[in-house]
Amino acid sequence: MSQIRLPGNPPIDVVLRRSARARRLSLRMSQLDGRVTLTLPKNLPESQGVAFLREKESWLRGHLAGRQADVVVGLGAQIPVEGEILRIEPGQGRSVRRGDGVLLVPGADDRVAARVKGWLRTLARDRLAEACDEYALRLGRPYDRLTLRDTRSRWGSCTHDGGLMFSWRLILAEREILDYVAAHEVAHLAEMNHSPAFWAQVERIYGDWKPARNWLRDNGSALHRFKFE
């Protein structure tokens, strides 16, 4: 891979990627971090790729402008917790506390992001365990374990031996979104596929799943714009 810079205000850095499988040029912008990638067929001259990029410049700038800015987590930042926007403010004592529209975080300023992340992960585990316990009971199938990660490609997964994995960032979304993902993965304990039988199980233990799935497709990437490092 190589990189070029598209001049302008602001300039745009574009990753050039060669692919032996590609049959045409394709341009992609990641909603997670704004990274722009131009994929070229293996033998296509780079000059044609640059020309294609310039043709798409207006489209690209429009999409970059519409992307929500990243939020660096720290004092004064605002983050969603279970869909409620909370402002991070200094706190007292030893524990992070949730108040009316605020998240009170004690300790040194340079530890705020780490403490908020730890608090969110703990809350996510509690909420997900509660939801998975309920949906597993409704399904009539137990799960073996529950783990949390910060995954970008999926919100959850289920293994053949009953292990459930979730992105802890689900705690940033409304509660029904987290509940839907929990029900989705628990349903895989009965159906390790996405067949009509699987979706029937999701419907049985959760209810109408389409609004939550659509919300994740349209808005899920925005949960990754909160930066804790």
Buried (B, 14 or more C-beta within 10 A) or exposed (E): EEEBEBEEEEEBEBBBBBEEEBEEBBBEBEBBEBEBBBBBBEEBEEEEBBEBBEEBEEEBBEBEEEBEEEBEBBEEBBBBBBEEEBBBBEBEEEEBEBEEEBBBBBBEEEEBBBBBBEBBBBBBBEBBBEBBBBBBEBBEBEBEEBEBBEBEEEBBBBBEEBBBBBBBBBBBBBEBBBBBBBBBBBBBBBBEEEEEEBBEBBBBBBEEBEEBBEBBEEEBBBBBBBEBE
